[in-house]
Amino acid sequence: MQSAQYIGIDFGTTNSAVAIAAEDGSVQLAPLAGAPHWRTVLYFEPGGHLTAGAPAIARYLETDGEGRLVQSIKSHLASSSFSRTQIFGRRYGLEDMIAAYLRQVRAASPIDLGHRAVIGRPVRYWGAETADDDARALDRMRAALASAGFTDVVFEFEPVGAAARYAARLDHDELIVVADFGGGTTDFSVIRVGPTAGGHVLANAGIGVSGDAFDARVIDAVVAPALGRGTRYTVDGFGGEAPVPAWLYGHLRRWHYLSFLKEESTLRLLDRVQRGALEREKIERLVRLVDQDLGMLLHRAVEGAKVRLSSTDEQRVALEPIELDLPVARASFDAWIGEDLDAIGRVLDECLDQAGVTPADVDRVFATGGSSLVPAVRARLAQRFGAAKLEGGEELTSVAWGLAARARQVFA
């Protein structure tokens, strides 16, 4: 197996990718079992078998979801309240799960990834409220990387990695804004790039709002009511009524908590709610969703509808196993995510202010990450900077490419 010299790893909330830089400066993506990127998921089977990425999704579908699918594990890194969970009688620490994913990434690469790498990180980890939260996330990530064999690592902001990918196309200097719309976070960097500018970073800023938050708006507005949110049930032994607990739907809207609804105490609660449900069909859908561990399929249905709204005015969220088929209009979706886009816009303003530049000063806006394709996102950027300044491409792999280029600078 060929050994890698310089590698960059983009461990994302939703997707992950690896790139490799050679001594001559050329960069290529490392195909992971033939794919340019993997979904950041783990699939645990009752017998102890564990798969990650694309093979995990394949096994989930092959086994009809009899195991447990865990996704968005990156979103737990900054949390002081979550450190481990129990899956089929075995306790897994957060670092254990991330290390397991990274080991399978290593095994899937046709090139030996070695022990050193530049690793992407968001400007602000999802859920991080303080510097201690951010430090906790980095410590956990560093421990997971070491367990997976990456013992010499350097962390780099993800938008800075994306900037390196954009800069590789240039034969002149530019002042750019990198707008990285990922699954869990949105990050901005203002950077001078080009042959003589190098990569001079003027400012970085980030917020824990992005693609997952957009999906959650669809869950709140369309899916949750069809699964019984806002309905009531008769309480066993008391004869009175109570609302179906709203926190169930709070977990539902956050994809990285969805797999944890199969805890024994939650299943007992759902059984009581189902027995007394006044709108039984809706609660039965919710119970089947949890019992059959259909979170991945629901996630794909919601995300798929969101992606298709990029080119059509109306789509549907459909999940046949629970007889779900609901309309979603682009105009409604744009309205639902308006508050999120406002919050993202304020962080962009902060980044520009820190850099001491105005939108008119910016030569180009490089928008990357899967959520950068949402029309309402691009419309906000166009409104601020002008549509002619927007640039995209390689939305799911540009960060990894740039991190590998950065690794050649760091380790050469």
C-alpha positions in Angstrom: 0.0 0.0 0.0 1.3 3.4 -1.0 2.1 5.7 2.0 0.7 9.2 2.2 3.0 12.1 2.8 0.6 14.9 3.8 -3.1 14.3 4.6 -6.1 16.4 5.5 -9.2 15.1 7.2 -12.5 16.9 7.2 -14.5 15.1 9.9 -17.9 16.7 9.4 -21.2 16.6 11.2 -22.9 15.1 8.2 -20.1 14.1 5.7 -16.4 13.4 6.0 -13.6 13.3 3.4 -9.9 12.8 3.3 -7.4 14.3 0.9 -3.7 13.7 0.2 -1.0 16.2 -0.9 2.1 15.0 -2.7 5.6 16.4 -2.6 5.0 18.2 -5.9 2.1 20.1 -4.4 -0.7 18.1 -6.2 -3.7 17.1 -4.1 -6.1 14.3 -4.6 -9.1 13.0 -2.6 -8.5 9.6 -1.0 -11.4 7.4 -2.2 -13.1 5.7 0.8 -14.2 2.3 -0.5 -14.4 4.0 -3.9 -16.4 7.1 -2.8 -15.1 10.7 -2.6 -16.7 11.2 0.8 -18.7 9.3 3.5 -21.7 10.1 5.6 -20.5 10.5 9.2 -22.5 7.6 10.6 -21.9 4.4 12.6 -24.1 1.3 12.6 -24.0 -1.1 15.5 -25.4 -4.6 15.1 -26.7 -6.7 18.0 -23.9 -9.3 17.5 -21.2 -6.6 17.9 -20.4 -5.9 14.2 -19.7 -2.3 13.6 -19.6 -0.4 10.3 -19.1 3.2 9.3 -19.8 5.6 6.5 -21.3 4.3 3.2 -21.0 0.6 4.3 -22.9 1.5 7.5 -25.8 2.8 5.5 -25.7 -0.3 3.3 -25.8 -2.6 6.3 -28.6 -0.6 7.9 -30.7 -1.1 4.8 -29.7 -4.8 4.4 -30.6 -5.6 8.0 -33.9 -3.6 8.0 -32.5 -1.4 10.7 -32.3 -4.2 13.3 -29.2 -2.5 14.7 -28.6 1.0 15.9 -27.6 3.9 13.7 -25.7 6.7 15.3 -25.1 10.0 13.4 -23.9 13.5 13.9 -21.5 12.4 16.7 -19.4 15.5 16.1 -22.2 17.6 17.6 -21.6 16.1 21.0 -17.9 17.1 21.3 -18.4 20.3 23.2 -21.1 19.0 25.5 -20.2 18.5 29.2 -23.4 16.5 29.8 -22.8 13.7 27.2 -19.8 11.4 27.4 -21.1 7.9 26.7 -24.0 5.8 25.8 -25.0 2.1 26.0 -25.6 0.1 22.8 -26.6 -3.5 23.0 -25.3 -3.9 26.5 -21.9 -2.3 25.8 -20.9 1.2 26.9 -19.3 3.5 24.3 -17.6 6.8 25.1 -17.9 9.6 22.6 -14.2 9.3 21.8 -14.6 5.5 21.3 -17.3 6.1 18.6 -15.3 8.8 16.8 -12.1 6.6 16.9 -14.1 3.7 15.5 -15.3 5.8 12.6 -11.8 7.1 11.9 -10.3 3.6 12.0 -12.8 2.5 9.4 -11.9 5.6 7.3 -8.3 4.5 7.5 -9.1 0.9 6.5 -11.2 2.1 3.6 -8.4 4.3 2.1 -6.3 2.6 -0.6 -3.4 4.7 0.7 -1.7 4.3 4.1 -2.8 7.5 5.9 0.1 7.3 8.4 0.1 9.0 11.8 0.1 12.7 11.1 -2.5 15.0 9.6 -4.2 18.4 9.5 -7.7 18.1 10.9 -10.5 20.5 10.2 -12.4 22.1 13.0 -15.3 24.6 13.0 -14.6 28.1 14.2 -17.1 27.4 16.9 -18.1 23.8 17.8 -21.9 23.1 17.9 -23.2 23.8 21.4 -20.0 25.5 22.6 -20.9 28.4 24.8 -17.5 29.1 26.4 -13.8 28.7 25.7 -13.8 25.7 28.0 -16.5 24.0 25.8 -14.3 24.6 22.7 -11.3 23.2 24.6 -13.3 20.1 25.6 -14.2 19.5 22.0 -10.6 19.7 20.9 -9.3 17.5 23.7 -11.9 14.8 22.9 -11.2 15.0 19.2 -7.4 14.7 19.8 -8.0 11.6 22.0 -10.1 10.0 19.4 -7.6 10.7 16.7 -4.8 9.2 18.8 -6.8 6.1 19.4 -7.3 5.8 15.6 -3.5 6.1 15.0 -3.2 9.8 14.2 -0.7 10.8 16.9 0.7 14.0 15.3 -2.1 16.3 14.4 -2.7 20.0 13.8 -6.1 21.6 13.8 -7.1 24.1 11.2 -10.3 26.1 10.8 -12.5 24.5 8.1 -13.1 27.7 6.1 -9.4 28.3 6.0 -9.1 24.8 4.4 -11.8 25.7 1.9 -9.9 29.0 1.1 -6.8 27.0 0.2 -8.9 25.1 -2.3 -10.3 28.3 -3.9 -6.8 29.9 -3.9 -5.3 27.1 -5.9 -7.3 28.3 -8.9 -5.9 31.9 -8.8 -3.2 33.6 -10.7 -3.7 36.9 -8.8 -4.5 38.0 -5.3 -8.0 38.5 -4.0 -9.8 39.4 -0.8 -12.4 36.6 -0.2 -15.0 35.6 2.2 -15.3 31.8 2.7 -18.8 30.8 3.8 -18.8 27.2 5.0 -22.4 25.9 5.5 -22.0 22.5 7.0 -24.4 20.1 8.8 -24.0 21.5 12.3 -22.2 24.8 12.0 -21.8 27.8 9.7 -18.3 29.4 9.6 -16.9 32.5 7.9 -13.4 33.6 7.2 -12.1 36.8 5.6 -8.8 35.9 3.9 -6.4 37.5 1.5 -5.4 34.7 -0.9 -3.4 34.4 -4.1 0.2 33.9 -5.3 1.7 36.8 -3.3 -0.9 37.1 -0.5 -0.5 33.5 0.5 -3.4 33.0 2.9 -3.5 35.9 5.3 -6.5 35.5 7.6 -8.1 38.7 8.7 -11.0 37.3 10.7 -12.9 34.1 11.6 -16.4 33.7 13.0 -18.9 30.9 13.4 -22.3 29.8 14.7 -23.9 26.4 15.6 -26.6 26.8 13.0 -26.7 25.2 9.5 -28.1 22.3 7.6 -29.3 20.3 10.6 -31.1 23.4 11.9 -32.8 23.8 8.5 -33.9 20.2 8.6 -35.2 20.7 12.1 -37.5 23.5 10.9 -39.1 21.0 8.5 -39.5 18.5 11.4 -41.1 21.1 13.5 -43.5 22.5 10.9 -44.4 19.4 8.9 -43.3 16.1 10.5 -43.8 16.5 14.2 -47.5 17.4 14.0 -48.1 14.3 11.9 -46.4 12.2 14.6 -48.6 13.6 17.4 -47.0 16.8 18.7 -49.7 18.9 20.3 -52.0 16.0 20.9 -53.1 14.5 24.2 -53.5 11.1 25.9 -55.4 9.6 28.8 -53.2 8.9 31.8 -53.3 5.3 33.1 -55.0 5.0 36.4 -56.0 8.6 36.8 -58.7 9.1 34.2 -57.4 12.5 33.3 -55.6 13.8 30.2 -52.1 15.1 29.6 -50.3 16.5 26.6 -47.9 14.2 24.8 -44.5 15.3 26.2 -43.0 18.0 23.9 -39.4 16.9 24.7 -39.9 13.8 22.6 -40.2 16.0 19.5 -37.3 18.2 20.7 -35.2 15.0 20.5 -36.7 14.2 17.1 -35.7 17.5 15.5 -32.0 17.0 16.5 -30.7 14.2 14.4 -27.8 13.3 16.7 -30.3 12.6 19.5 -32.8 10.6 17.4 -31.0 7.2 17.8 -31.0 7.6 21.6 -34.8 7.6 21.8 -34.7 3.8 22.1 -33.7 4.0 25.8 -35.8 1.7 28.0 -37.5 4.5 30.0 -38.5 6.3 26.8 -40.0 3.1 25.3 -42.0 2.6 28.5 -43.3 6.2 28.2 -44.2 5.8 24.6 -46.1 2.6 25.4 -48.2 4.5 28.0 -48.9 7.4 25.6 -49.9 5.0 22.8 -52.4 3.1 25.0 -54.2 6.4 25.9 -53.6 8.4 22.7 -56.6 10.5 21.6 -55.1 10.7 18.1 -53.9 7.1 18.0 -52.7 7.0 14.4 -50.3 9.8 14.8 -48.7 8.3 18.0 -48.5 4.9 16.3 -46.4 6.5 13.6 -44.1 7.9 16.2 -43.8 4.6 18.0 -43.0 2.7 14.8 -40.4 5.4 13.9 -38.6 4.7 17.2 -39.2 0.9 17.4 -37.9 0.3 13.9 -35.1 2.9 14.3 -36.2 4.7 11.1 -34.3 7.8 11.9 -31.9 7.5 9.0 -34.7 7.0 6.5 -36.6 10.0 8.0 -33.4 12.1 7.9 -32.9 11.1 4.2 -36.5 11.9 3.4 -36.4 15.4 5.0 -32.9 16.2 3.6 -33.9 14.9 0.2 -37.0 17.2 0.1 -34.8 20.1 1.2 -32.3 19.4 -1.6 -35.0 19.0 -4.2 -36.5 22.4 -3.2 -33.3 23.9 -4.6 -34.8 23.4 -8.1 -38.6 23.0 -7.5 -41.3 25.0 -5.8 -42.8 22.1 -3.9 -41.7 18.7 -2.7 -42.9 15.9 -0.3 -41.5 14.3 2.8 -42.4 10.6 2.3 -41.6 7.7 4.6 -43.5 4.6 3.5 -42.9 2.4 6.6 -44.9 4.8 8.8 -47.3 5.9 6.0 -45.9 9.5 6.0 -46.4 11.6 2.9 -46.4 15.4 3.5 -46.1 18.4 1.2 -43.4 21.0 1.7 -43.3 24.3 -0.3 -40.1 26.2 -1.0 -41.8 29.5 0.1 -42.8 28.0 3.4 -39.3 26.5 3.9 -37.7 29.8 3.2 -39.9 31.4 5.8 -39.2 28.7 8.4 -35.4 29.1 8.1 -35.6 32.9 8.1 -34.7 33.2 11.8 -31.7 30.9 11.3 -30.5 32.9 8.3 -30.9 36.2 10.3 -28.6 34.7 13.0 -26.1 33.5 10.4 -26.2 37.0 8.9 -25.3 38.6 12.2 -22.3 36.4 12.5 -21.2 37.3 9.0 -21.5 41.0 9.9 -19.3 40.4 13.0 -16.7 38.7 10.8 -16.6 41.6 8.3 -16.4 44.1 11.2 -13.5 42.2 12.8 -11.7 42.2 9.5 -12.3 45.9 9.0 -13.8 45.4 5.5 -17.2 46.0 3.8 -19.0 43.8 1.3 -17.9 46.2 -1.4 -14.2 45.5 -0.5 -14.7 41.7 -1.1 -13.6 40.3 -4.5 -15.3 36.9 -4.2 -17.4 34.8 -1.8 -16.6 31.1 -1.9 -19.6 29.2 -0.6 -19.0 25.6 0.4 -20.7 22.9 2.4 -23.9 21.1 1.4 -26.2 23.7 2.8 -24.7 26.4 0.6 -26.8 25.0 -2.2 -30.1 26.1 -0.5 -31.5 28.9 -2.6 -32.4 31.1 0.4 -28.8 30.8 1.6 -27.4 31.9 -1.8 -30.0 34.6 -2.1 -28.9 36.2 1.3 -25.2 36.1 0.1 -26.2 37.6 -3.3 -28.2 40.3 -1.6 -25.2 41.3 0.5 -22.3 40.9 -1.9 -23.9 40.8 -5.4 -24.6 37.6 -7.3 -21.6 38.0 -9.6 -19.2 37.6 -6.6 -20.6 34.2 -5.6 -18.4 31.1 -6.3 -19.1 27.5 -5.4 -18.1 23.9 -6.4 -16.8 20.8 -4.6 -19.2 21.6 -1.8 -18.5 18.4 0.1 -14.7 18.0 -0.5 -13.2 21.5 -0.8 -12.3 21.6 2.9 -10.5 18.2 2.9 -8.6 19.3 -0.2 -7.4 22.5 1.4 -6.5 20.8 4.7 -4.2 18.4 2.8 -2.5 21.4 1.1 -2.1 22.9 4.5 -0.6 19.7 5.8 2.2 20.0 3.2 3.0 23.4 4.5 2.9 22.3 8.1 4.8 19.0 7.9 7.2 19.6 5.0 
